Amino acid sequence: MKPGKPVNLESSAPGAETPQALDDMGKPTHRKSEVRLGREVQARIGQQLRALYDEVVKEGVPQHISDLVRRLGEQDEPTA
């Protein structure tokens, strides 16, 4: 397939107007086409994300962030 003009998947024919759905208040609703990915594609995306974020997870939490979270948690605890 040659690269060319973008294709509008919303209309069925060039220049054809599609009826627009209205909500209870008479305002147009915007419905997007649902795209589903196959299991193989989902698995590949998962592998890529794990590979990308694996190094970040291995870095751990910096000490100053850990201290901040601890202090914030102490503020949330009720004092008796």
PDB file with one MODEL, atoms N, CA, C and O in Angstrom:
MODEL        1
ATOM      1  N   MET A   1       0.841  -1.174   0.000  1.00  0.00           N
ATOM      2  CA  MET A   1       0.000   0.000   0.000  1.00  0.00           C
ATOM      3  C   MET A   1       0.883   1.233   0.000  1.00  0.00           C
ATOM      4  O   MET A   1       1.803   1.332   0.812  1.00  0.00           O
ATOM      5  N   LYS A   2       0.624   2.163  -0.886  1.00  0.00           N
ATOM      6  CA  LYS A   2       1.420   3.367  -0.996  1.00  0.00           C
ATOM      7  C   LYS A   2       0.983   4.392   0.040  1.00  0.00           C
ATOM      8  O   LYS A   2      -0.206   4.528   0.330  1.00  0.00           O
ATOM      9  N   PRO A   3       1.976   5.129   0.607  1.00  0.00           N
ATOM     10  CA  PRO A   3       1.581   6.196   1.514  1.00  0.00           C
ATOM     11  C   PRO A   3       0.844   7.262   0.722  1.00  0.00           C
ATOM     12  O   PRO A   3       1.179   7.537  -0.431  1.00  0.00           O
ATOM     13  N   GLY A   4      -0.132   7.843   1.330  1.00  0.00           N
ATOM     14  CA  GLY A   4      -0.903   8.871   0.632  1.00  0.00           C
ATOM     15  C   GLY A   4      -1.763   9.642   1.589  1.00  0.00           C
ATOM     16  O   GLY A   4      -1.394   9.894   2.736  1.00  0.00           O
ATOM     17  N   LYS A   5      -2.894  10.004   1.101  1.00  0.00           N
ATOM     18  CA  LYS A   5      -3.831  10.798   1.861  1.00  0.00           C
ATOM     19  C   LYS A   5      -4.365   9.995   3.045  1.00  0.00           C
ATOM     20  O   LYS A   5      -4.699   8.820   2.887  1.00  0.00           O
ATOM     21  N   PRO A   6      -4.454  10.626   4.263  1.00  0.00           N
ATOM     22  CA  PRO A   6      -5.010   9.911   5.411  1.00  0.00           C
ATOM     23  C   PRO A   6      -6.447   9.492   5.142  1.00  0.00           C
ATOM     24  O   PRO A   6      -7.192  10.187   4.451  1.00  0.00           O
ATOM     25  N   VAL A   7      -6.821   8.364   5.689  1.00  0.00           N
ATOM     26  CA  VAL A   7      -8.157   7.829   5.488  1.00  0.00           C
ATOM     27  C   VAL A   7      -8.991   8.119   6.723  1.00  0.00           C
ATOM     28  O   VAL A   7      -8.561   7.844   7.843  1.00  0.00           O
ATOM     29  N   ASN A   8     -10.182   8.673   6.528  1.00  0.00           N
ATOM     30  CA  ASN A   8     -11.113   8.917   7.613  1.00  0.00           C
ATOM     31  C   ASN A   8     -11.949   7.673   7.810  1.00  0.00           C
ATOM     32  O   ASN A   8     -12.760   7.326   6.951  1.00  0.00           O
ATOM     33  N   LEU A   9     -11.764   7.003   8.923  1.00  0.00           N
ATOM     34  CA  LEU A   9     -12.486   5.767   9.176  1.00  0.00           C
ATOM     35  C   LEU A   9     -13.878   6.018   9.737  1.00  0.00           C
ATOM     36  O   LEU A   9     -14.674   5.087   9.859  1.00  0.00           O
ATOM     37  N   GLU A  10     -14.180   7.269  10.081  1.00  0.00           N
ATOM     38  CA  GLU A  10     -15.467   7.585  10.673  1.00  0.00           C
ATOM     39  C   GLU A  10     -16.588   7.608   9.640  1.00  0.00           C
ATOM     40  O   GLU A  10     -17.718   7.238   9.961  1.00  0.00           O
ATOM     41  N   SER A  11     -16.308   8.034   8.406  1.00  0.00           N
ATOM     42  CA  SER A  11     -17.369   8.126   7.410  1.00  0.00           C
ATOM     43  C   SER A  11     -17.337   6.907   6.505  1.00  0.00           C
ATOM     44  O   SER A  11     -16.284   6.319   6.260  1.00  0.00           O
ATOM     45  N   SER A  12     -18.508   6.543   6.017  1.00  0.00           N
ATOM     46  CA  SER A  12     -18.590   5.358   5.177  1.00  0.00           C
ATOM     47  C   SER A  12     -18.321   5.673   3.717  1.00  0.00           C
ATOM     48  O   SER A  12     -17.879   4.797   2.973  1.00  0.00           O
ATOM     49  N   ALA A  13     -18.577   6.907   3.287  1.00  0.00           N
ATOM     50  CA  ALA A  13     -18.344   7.287   1.901  1.00  0.00           C
ATOM     51  C   ALA A  13     -17.862   8.728   1.874  1.00  0.00           C
ATOM     52  O   ALA A  13     -18.244   9.526   2.730  1.00  0.00           O
ATOM     53  N   PRO A  14     -17.033   9.066   0.907  1.00  0.00           N
ATOM     54  CA  PRO A  14     -16.545  10.434   0.848  1.00  0.00           C
ATOM     55  C   PRO A  14     -17.703  11.418   0.743  1.00  0.00           C
ATOM     56  O   PRO A  14     -18.581  11.275  -0.107  1.00  0.00           O
ATOM     57  N   GLY A  15     -17.691  12.417   1.618  1.00  0.00           N
ATOM     58  CA  GLY A  15     -18.713  13.442   1.599  1.00  0.00           C
ATOM     59  C   GLY A  15     -20.020  13.041   2.258  1.00  0.00           C
ATOM     60  O   GLY A  15     -20.930  13.863   2.365  1.00  0.00           O
ATOM     61  N   ALA A  16     -20.135  11.802   2.699  1.00  0.00           N
ATOM     62  CA  ALA A  16     -21.379  11.351   3.318  1.00  0.00           C
ATOM     63  C   ALA A  16     -21.434  11.832   4.759  1.00  0.00           C
ATOM     64  O   ALA A  16     -20.451  11.760   5.496  1.00  0.00           O
ATOM     65  N   GLU A  17     -22.593  12.319   5.140  1.00  0.00           N
ATOM     66  CA  GLU A  17     -22.767  12.739   6.521  1.00  0.00           C
ATOM     67  C   GLU A  17     -23.296  11.561   7.322  1.00  0.00           C
ATOM     68  O   GLU A  17     -24.238  10.884   6.910  1.00  0.00           O
ATOM     69  N   THR A  18     -22.681  11.329   8.464  1.00  0.00           N
ATOM     70  CA  THR A  18     -23.156  10.247   9.319  1.00  0.00           C
ATOM     71  C   THR A  18     -24.048  10.845  10.390  1.00  0.00           C
ATOM     72  O   THR A  18     -23.728  11.901  10.935  1.00  0.00           O
ATOM     73  N   PRO A  19     -25.152  10.199  10.702  1.00  0.00           N
ATOM     74  CA  PRO A  19     -26.017  10.726  11.752  1.00  0.00           C
ATOM     75  C   PRO A  19     -25.273  10.724  13.076  1.00  0.00           C
ATOM     76  O   PRO A  19     -24.544   9.785  13.396  1.00  0.00           O
ATOM     77  N   GLN A  20     -25.470  11.791  13.840  1.00  0.00           N
ATOM     78  CA  GLN A  20     -24.751  11.915  15.093  1.00  0.00           C
ATOM     79  C   GLN A  20     -25.672  11.546  16.244  1.00  0.00           C
ATOM     80  O   GLN A  20     -26.802  12.030  16.317  1.00  0.00           O
ATOM     81  N   ALA A  21     -25.199  10.692  17.142  1.00  0.00           N
ATOM     82  CA  ALA A  21     -25.989  10.294  18.291  1.00  0.00           C
ATOM     83  C   ALA A  21     -26.046  11.452  19.275  1.00  0.00           C
ATOM     84  O   ALA A  21     -25.083  12.205  19.419  1.00  0.00           O
ATOM     85  N   LEU A  22     -27.191  11.590  19.957  1.00  0.00           N
ATOM     86  CA  LEU A  22     -27.369  12.651  20.933  1.00  0.00           C
ATOM     87  C   LEU A  22     -27.578  12.050  22.307  1.00  0.00           C
ATOM     88  O   LEU A  22     -28.162  10.974  22.441  1.00  0.00           O
ATOM     89  N   ASP A  23     -27.093  12.754  23.344  1.00  0.00           N
ATOM     90  CA  ASP A  23     -27.306  12.290  24.708  1.00  0.00           C
ATOM     91  C   ASP A  23     -28.679  12.758  25.193  1.00  0.00           C
ATOM     92  O   ASP A  23     -29.455  13.301  24.407  1.00  0.00           O
ATOM     93  N   ASP A  24     -28.987  12.557  26.468  1.00  0.00           N
ATOM     94  CA  ASP A  24     -30.290  12.917  27.024  1.00  0.00           C
ATOM     95  C   ASP A  24     -30.577  14.412  26.944  1.00  0.00           C
ATOM     96  O   ASP A  24     -31.738  14.821  26.914  1.00  0.00           O
ATOM     97  N   MET A  25     -29.531  15.224  26.910  1.00  0.00           N
ATOM     98  CA  MET A  25     -29.683  16.676  26.860  1.00  0.00           C
ATOM     99  C   MET A  25     -29.676  17.198  25.425  1.00  0.00           C
ATOM    100  O   MET A  25     -29.728  18.408  25.208  1.00  0.00           O
ATOM    101  N   GLY A  26     -29.611  16.303  24.453  1.00  0.00           N
ATOM    102  CA  GLY A  26     -29.612  16.711  23.058  1.00  0.00           C
ATOM    103  C   GLY A  26     -28.258  17.118  22.526  1.00  0.00           C
ATOM    104  O   GLY A  26     -28.150  17.629  21.412  1.00  0.00           O
ATOM    105  N   LYS A  27     -27.211  16.890  23.328  1.00  0.00           N
ATOM    106  CA  LYS A  27     -25.860  17.224  22.888  1.00  0.00           C
ATOM    107  C   LYS A  27     -25.258  16.039  22.139  1.00  0.00           C
ATOM    108  O   LYS A  27     -25.546  14.887  22.464  1.00  0.00           O
ATOM    109  N   PRO A  28     -24.426  16.318  21.141  1.00  0.00           N
ATOM    110  CA  PRO A  28     -23.813  15.216  20.397  1.00  0.00           C
ATOM    111  C   PRO A  28     -22.889  14.390  21.291  1.00  0.00           C
ATOM    112  O   PRO A  28     -22.133  14.930  22.098  1.00  0.00           O
ATOM    113  N   THR A  29     -22.967  13.089  21.131  1.00  0.00           N
ATOM    114  CA  THR A  29     -22.038  12.207  21.836  1.00  0.00           C
ATOM    115  C   THR A  29     -20.919  11.852  20.876  1.00  0.00           C
ATOM    116  O   THR A  29     -21.130  11.745  19.668  1.00  0.00           O
ATOM    117  N   HIS A  30     -19.754  11.674  21.412  1.00  0.00           N
ATOM    118  CA  HIS A  30     -18.597  11.339  20.582  1.00  0.00           C
ATOM    119  C   HIS A  30     -18.244   9.889  20.846  1.00  0.00           C
ATOM    120  O   HIS A  30     -17.840   9.527  21.951  1.00  0.00           O
ATOM    121  N   ARG A  31     -18.398   9.074  19.839  1.00  0.00           N
ATOM    122  CA  ARG A  31     -18.074   7.661  19.967  1.00  0.00           C
ATOM    123  C   ARG A  31     -16.881   7.365  19.086  1.00  0.00           C
ATOM    124  O   ARG A  31     -16.873   7.688  17.898  1.00  0.00           O
ATOM    125  N   LYS A  32     -15.894   6.760  19.667  1.00  0.00           N
ATOM    126  CA  LYS A  32     -14.709   6.378  18.903  1.00  0.00           C
ATOM    127  C   LYS A  32     -14.799   4.897  18.585  1.00  0.00           C
ATOM    128  O   LYS A  32     -15.346   4.108  19.356  1.00  0.00           O
ATOM    129  N   SER A  33     -14.262   4.544  17.456  1.00  0.00           N
ATOM    130  CA  SER A  33     -14.231   3.140  17.076  1.00  0.00           C
ATOM    131  C   SER A  33     -13.348   2.380  18.048  1.00  0.00           C
ATOM    132  O   SER A  33     -12.285   2.859  18.444  1.00  0.00           O
ATOM    133  N   GLU A  34     -13.787   1.213  18.423  1.00  0.00           N
ATOM    134  CA  GLU A  34     -13.016   0.386  19.338  1.00  0.00           C
ATOM    135  C   GLU A  34     -12.058  -0.477  18.537  1.00  0.00           C
ATOM    136  O   GLU A  34     -12.458  -1.165  17.597  1.00  0.00           O
ATOM    137  N   VAL A  35     -10.798  -0.431  18.917  1.00  0.00           N
ATOM    138  CA  VAL A  35      -9.784  -1.231  18.247  1.00  0.00           C
ATOM    139  C   VAL A  35      -9.285  -2.262  19.243  1.00  0.00           C
ATOM    140  O   VAL A  35      -8.882  -1.916  20.353  1.00  0.00           O
ATOM    141  N   ARG A  36      -9.312  -3.507  18.853  1.00  0.00           N
ATOM    142  CA  ARG A  36      -8.840  -4.582  19.725  1.00  0.00           C
ATOM    143  C   ARG A  36      -7.544  -5.147  19.166  1.00  0.00           C
ATOM    144  O   ARG A  36      -7.399  -5.356  17.962  1.00  0.00           O
ATOM    145  N   LEU A  37      -6.613  -5.387  20.071  1.00  0.00           N
ATOM    146  CA  LEU A  37      -5.334  -5.963  19.675  1.00  0.00           C
ATOM    147  C   LEU A  37      -5.362  -7.463  19.942  1.00  0.00           C
ATOM    148  O   LEU A  37      -5.945  -7.919  20.925  1.00  0.00           O
ATOM    149  N   GLY A  38      -4.733  -8.212  19.065  1.00  0.00           N
ATOM    150  CA  GLY A  38      -4.643  -9.653  19.244  1.00  0.00           C
ATOM    151  C   GLY A  38      -3.748 -10.009  20.419  1.00  0.00           C
ATOM    152  O   GLY A  38      -2.980  -9.179  20.904  1.00  0.00           O
ATOM    153  N   ARG A  39      -3.854 -11.239  20.866  1.00  0.00           N
ATOM    154  CA  ARG A  39      -3.060 -11.694  22.015  1.00  0.00           C
ATOM    155  C   ARG A  39      -1.563 -11.603  21.759  1.00  0.00           C
ATOM    156  O   ARG A  39      -0.795 -11.248  22.654  1.00  0.00           O
ATOM    157  N   GLU A  40      -1.154 -11.922  20.550  1.00  0.00           N
ATOM    158  CA  GLU A  40       0.275 -11.858  20.234  1.00  0.00           C
ATOM    159  C   GLU A  40       0.790 -10.430  20.328  1.00  0.00           C
ATOM    160  O   GLU A  40       1.881 -10.192  20.846  1.00  0.00           O
ATOM    161  N   VAL A  41       0.011  -9.487  19.832  1.00  0.00           N
ATOM    162  CA  VAL A  41       0.407  -8.079  19.890  1.00  0.00           C
ATOM    163  C   VAL A  41       0.450  -7.611  21.341  1.00  0.00           C
ATOM    164  O   VAL A  41       1.390  -6.926  21.746  1.00  0.00           O
ATOM    165  N   GLN A  42      -0.564  -7.980  22.126  1.00  0.00           N
ATOM    166  CA  GLN A  42      -0.580  -7.604  23.533  1.00  0.00           C
ATOM    167  C   GLN A  42       0.621  -8.177  24.274  1.00  0.00           C
ATOM    168  O   GLN A  42       1.239  -7.489  25.088  1.00  0.00           O
ATOM    169  N   ALA A  43       0.952  -9.432  23.996  1.00  0.00           N
ATOM    170  CA  ALA A  43       2.090 -10.072  24.645  1.00  0.00           C
ATOM    171  C   ALA A  43       3.391  -9.360  24.271  1.00  0.00           C
ATOM    172  O   ALA A  43       4.254  -9.154  25.125  1.00  0.00           O
ATOM    173  N   ARG A  44       3.530  -8.989  23.016  1.00  0.00           N
ATOM    174  CA  ARG A  44       4.739  -8.290  22.566  1.00  0.00           C
ATOM    175  C   ARG A  44       4.855  -6.921  23.223  1.00  0.00           C
ATOM    176  O   ARG A  44       5.943  -6.515  23.630  1.00  0.00           O
ATOM    177  N   ILE A  45       3.743  -6.213  23.327  1.00  0.00           N
ATOM    178  CA  ILE A  45       3.757  -4.912  23.999  1.00  0.00           C
ATOM    179  C   ILE A  45       4.155  -5.089  25.459  1.00  0.00           C
ATOM    180  O   ILE A  45       4.946  -4.307  25.986  1.00  0.00           O
ATOM    181  N   GLY A  46       3.612  -6.113  26.114  1.00  0.00           N
ATOM    182  CA  GLY A  46       3.971  -6.392  27.504  1.00  0.00           C
ATOM    183  C   GLY A  46       5.451  -6.684  27.666  1.00  0.00           C
ATOM    184  O   GLY A  46       6.082  -6.205  28.609  1.00  0.00           O
ATOM    185  N   GLN A  47       6.012  -7.472  26.746  1.00  0.00           N
ATOM    186  CA  GLN A  47       7.448  -7.774  26.802  1.00  0.00           C
ATOM    187  C   GLN A  47       8.276  -6.500  26.651  1.00  0.00           C
ATOM    188  O   GLN A  47       9.247  -6.291  27.378  1.00  0.00           O
ATOM    189  N   GLN A  48       7.886  -5.664  25.714  1.00  0.00           N
ATOM    190  CA  GLN A  48       8.627  -4.421  25.478  1.00  0.00           C
ATOM    191  C   GLN A  48       8.553  -3.498  26.686  1.00  0.00           C
ATOM    192  O   GLN A  48       9.554  -2.886  27.058  1.00  0.00           O
ATOM    193  N   LEU A  49       7.380  -3.390  27.303  1.00  0.00           N
ATOM    194  CA  LEU A  49       7.227  -2.531  28.477  1.00  0.00           C
ATOM    195  C   LEU A  49       8.045  -3.056  29.655  1.00  0.00           C
ATOM    196  O   LEU A  49       8.691  -2.287  30.366  1.00  0.00           O
ATOM    197  N   ARG A  50       8.009  -4.387  29.856  1.00  0.00           N
ATOM    198  CA  ARG A  50       8.803  -4.961  30.944  1.00  0.00           C
ATOM    199  C   ARG A  50      10.288  -4.714  30.723  1.00  0.00           C
ATOM    200  O   ARG A  50      11.009  -4.375  31.662  1.00  0.00           O
ATOM    201  N   ALA A  51      10.749  -4.880  29.492  1.00  0.00           N
ATOM    202  CA  ALA A  51      12.164  -4.646  29.190  1.00  0.00           C
ATOM    203  C   ALA A  51      12.524  -3.182  29.423  1.00  0.00           C
ATOM    204  O   ALA A  51      13.605  -2.881  29.930  1.00  0.00           O
ATOM    205  N   LEU A  52      11.637  -2.287  29.062  1.00  0.00           N
ATOM    206  CA  LEU A  52      11.881  -0.864  29.219  1.00  0.00           C
ATOM    207  C   LEU A  52      11.952  -0.458  30.685  1.00  0.00           C
ATOM    208  O   LEU A  52      12.845   0.290  31.083  1.00  0.00           O
ATOM    209  N   TYR A  53      11.012  -0.949  31.488  1.00  0.00           N
ATOM    210  CA  TYR A  53      10.924  -0.516  32.877  1.00  0.00           C
ATOM    211  C   TYR A  53      11.698  -1.386  33.848  1.00  0.00           C
ATOM    212  O   TYR A  53      11.795  -1.043  35.026  1.00  0.00           O
ATOM    213  N   ASP A  54      12.250  -2.501  33.393  1.00  0.00           N
ATOM    214  CA  ASP A  54      13.005  -3.388  34.279  1.00  0.00           C
ATOM    215  C   ASP A  54      14.182  -2.655  34.908  1.00  0.00           C
ATOM    216  O   ASP A  54      14.434  -2.803  36.104  1.00  0.00           O
ATOM    217  N   GLU A  55      14.898  -1.875  34.126  1.00  0.00           N
ATOM    218  CA  GLU A  55      16.047  -1.127  34.651  1.00  0.00           C
ATOM    219  C   GLU A  55      15.607  -0.085  35.671  1.00  0.00           C
ATOM    220  O   GLU A  55      16.298   0.143  36.664  1.00  0.00           O
ATOM    221  N   VAL A  56      14.479   0.540  35.437  1.00  0.00           N
ATOM    222  CA  VAL A  56      13.970   1.555  36.365  1.00  0.00           C
ATOM    223  C   VAL A  56      13.628   0.905  37.704  1.00  0.00           C
ATOM    224  O   VAL A  56      13.925   1.467  38.758  1.00  0.00           O
ATOM    225  N   VAL A  57      13.011  -0.268  37.671  1.00  0.00           N
ATOM    226  CA  VAL A  57      12.647  -0.969  38.893  1.00  0.00           C
ATOM    227  C   VAL A  57      13.904  -1.364  39.658  1.00  0.00           C
ATOM    228  O   VAL A  57      13.939  -1.267  40.885  1.00  0.00           O
ATOM    229  N   LYS A  58      14.932  -1.806  38.947  1.00  0.00           N
ATOM    230  CA  LYS A  58      16.178  -2.221  39.592  1.00  0.00           C
ATOM    231  C   LYS A  58      16.890  -1.061  40.281  1.00  0.00           C
ATOM    232  O   LYS A  58      17.636  -1.271  41.237  1.00  0.00           O
ATOM    233  N   GLU A  59      16.663   0.173  39.798  1.00  0.00           N
ATOM    234  CA  GLU A  59      17.303   1.338  40.417  1.00  0.00           C
ATOM    235  C   GLU A  59      16.816   1.558  41.844  1.00  0.00           C
ATOM    236  O   GLU A  59      17.549   2.094  42.675  1.00  0.00           O
ATOM    237  N   GLY A  60      15.608   1.154  42.127  1.00  0.00           N
ATOM    238  CA  GLY A  60      15.068   1.350  43.457  1.00  0.00           C
ATOM    239  C   GLY A  60      14.600   2.786  43.667  1.00  0.00           C
ATOM    240  O   GLY A  60      14.642   3.614  42.757  1.00  0.00           O
ATOM    241  N   VAL A  61      14.152   3.056  44.892  1.00  0.00           N
ATOM    242  CA  VAL A  61      13.638   4.380  45.230  1.00  0.00           C
ATOM    243  C   VAL A  61      14.767   5.187  45.865  1.00  0.00           C
ATOM    244  O   VAL A  61      15.417   4.713  46.797  1.00  0.00           O
ATOM    245  N   PRO A  62      15.005   6.404  45.371  1.00  0.00           N
ATOM    246  CA  PRO A  62      16.043   7.243  45.984  1.00  0.00           C
ATOM    247  C   PRO A  62      15.726   7.509  47.459  1.00  0.00           C
ATOM    248  O   PRO A  62      14.562   7.594  47.849  1.00  0.00           O
ATOM    249  N   GLN A  63      16.764   7.637  48.257  1.00  0.00           N
ATOM    250  CA  GLN A  63      16.588   7.795  49.704  1.00  0.00           C
ATOM    251  C   GLN A  63      15.726   9.006  50.052  1.00  0.00           C
ATOM    252  O   GLN A  63      14.888   8.914  50.949  1.00  0.00           O
ATOM    253  N   HIS A  64      15.907  10.133  49.372  1.00  0.00           N
ATOM    254  CA  HIS A  64      15.130  11.325  49.723  1.00  0.00           C
ATOM    255  C   HIS A  64      13.631  11.121  49.454  1.00  0.00           C
ATOM    256  O   HIS A  64      12.794  11.679  50.162  1.00  0.00           O
ATOM    257  N   ILE A  65      13.297  10.332  48.445  1.00  0.00           N
ATOM    258  CA  ILE A  65      11.888  10.035  48.171  1.00  0.00           C
ATOM    259  C   ILE A  65      11.343   9.093  49.245  1.00  0.00           C
ATOM    260  O   ILE A  65      10.223   9.273  49.724  1.00  0.00           O
ATOM    261  N   SER A  66      12.123   8.107  49.612  1.00  0.00           N
ATOM    262  CA  SER A  66      11.721   7.176  50.655  1.00  0.00           C
ATOM    263  C   SER A  66      11.481   7.916  51.970  1.00  0.00           C
ATOM    264  O   SER A  66      10.500   7.645  52.662  1.00  0.00           O
ATOM    265  N   ASP A  67      12.373   8.849  52.318  1.00  0.00           N
ATOM    266  CA  ASP A  67      12.208   9.649  53.537  1.00  0.00           C
ATOM    267  C   ASP A  67      10.939  10.504  53.466  1.00  0.00           C
ATOM    268  O   ASP A  67      10.210  10.609  54.453  1.00  0.00           O
ATOM    269  N   LEU A  68      10.675  11.100  52.333  1.00  0.00           N
ATOM    270  CA  LEU A  68       9.495  11.930  52.161  1.00  0.00           C
ATOM    271  C   LEU A  68       8.218  11.112  52.338  1.00  0.00           C
ATOM    272  O   LEU A  68       7.287  11.551  53.012  1.00  0.00           O
ATOM    273  N   VAL A  69       8.174   9.928  51.737  1.00  0.00           N
ATOM    274  CA  VAL A  69       7.001   9.064  51.870  1.00  0.00           C
ATOM    275  C   VAL A  69       6.803   8.659  53.323  1.00  0.00           C
ATOM    276  O   VAL A  69       5.675   8.636  53.814  1.00  0.00           O
ATOM    277  N   ARG A  70       7.887   8.342  54.010  1.00  0.00           N
ATOM    278  CA  ARG A  70       7.798   7.966  55.426  1.00  0.00           C
ATOM    279  C   ARG A  70       7.248   9.125  56.249  1.00  0.00           C
ATOM    280  O   ARG A  70       6.363   8.922  57.080  1.00  0.00           O
ATOM    281  N   ARG A  71       7.759  10.343  56.031  1.00  0.00           N
ATOM    282  CA  ARG A  71       7.298  11.513  56.789  1.00  0.00           C
ATOM    283  C   ARG A  71       5.819  11.803  56.506  1.00  0.00           C
ATOM    284  O   ARG A  71       5.065  12.134  57.421  1.00  0.00           O
ATOM    285  N   LEU A  72       5.413  11.679  55.260  1.00  0.00           N
ATOM    286  CA  LEU A  72       4.007  11.903  54.906  1.00  0.00           C
ATOM    287  C   LEU A  72       3.106  10.865  55.558  1.00  0.00           C
ATOM    288  O   LEU A  72       2.004  11.185  56.004  1.00  0.00           O
ATOM    289  N   GLY A  73       3.575   9.621  55.614  1.00  0.00           N
ATOM    290  CA  GLY A  73       2.819   8.569  56.272  1.00  0.00           C
ATOM    291  C   GLY A  73       2.667   8.837  57.764  1.00  0.00           C
ATOM    292  O   GLY A  73       1.621   8.551  58.347  1.00  0.00           O
ATOM    293  N   GLU A  74       3.704   9.383  58.378  1.00  0.00           N
ATOM    294  CA  GLU A  74       3.640   9.710  59.807  1.00  0.00           C
ATOM    295  C   GLU A  74       2.626  10.826  60.062  1.00  0.00           C
ATOM    296  O   GLU A  74       1.967  10.840  61.102  1.00  0.00           O
ATOM    297  N   GLN A  75       2.499  11.758  59.120  1.00  0.00           N
ATOM    298  CA  GLN A  75       1.538  12.850  59.295  1.00  0.00           C
ATOM    299  C   GLN A  75       0.109  12.335  59.216  1.00  0.00           C
ATOM    300  O   GLN A  75      -0.780  12.887  59.865  1.00  0.00           O
ATOM    301  N   ASP A  76      -0.125  11.296  58.441  1.00  0.00           N
ATOM    302  CA  ASP A  76      -1.461  10.742  58.279  1.00  0.00           C
ATOM    303  C   ASP A  76      -1.918   9.917  59.482  1.00  0.00           C
ATOM    304  O   ASP A  76      -3.117   9.735  59.694  1.00  0.00           O
ATOM    305  N   GLU A  77      -0.958   9.417  60.273  1.00  0.00           N
ATOM    306  CA  GLU A  77      -1.297   8.580  61.411  1.00  0.00           C
ATOM    307  C   GLU A  77      -1.943   9.431  62.496  1.00  0.00           C
ATOM    308  O   GLU A  77      -1.435  10.502  62.828  1.00  0.00           O
ATOM    309  N   PRO A  78      -3.077   8.957  63.060  1.00  0.00           N
ATOM    310  CA  PRO A  78      -3.713   9.727  64.140  1.00  0.00           C
ATOM    311  C   PRO A  78      -2.851   9.700  65.400  1.00  0.00           C
ATOM    312  O   PRO A  78      -2.270   8.674  65.754  1.00  0.00           O
ATOM    313  N   THR A  79      -2.782  10.845  66.062  1.00  0.00           N
ATOM    314  CA  THR A  79      -2.024  10.907  67.313  1.00  0.00           C
ATOM    315  C   THR A  79      -2.979  10.614  68.463  1.00  0.00           C
ATOM    316  O   THR A  79      -4.103  11.115  68.497  1.00  0.00           O
ATOM    317  N   ALA A  80      -2.517   9.799  69.399  1.00  0.00           N
ATOM    318  CA  ALA A  80      -3.391   9.389  70.497  1.00  0.00           C
ATOM    319  C   ALA A  80      -3.067  10.132  71.757  1.00  0.00           C
ATOM    320  O   ALA A  80      -3.706   9.912  72.785  1.00  0.00           O
TER     321      ALA A  80
ENDMDL
END
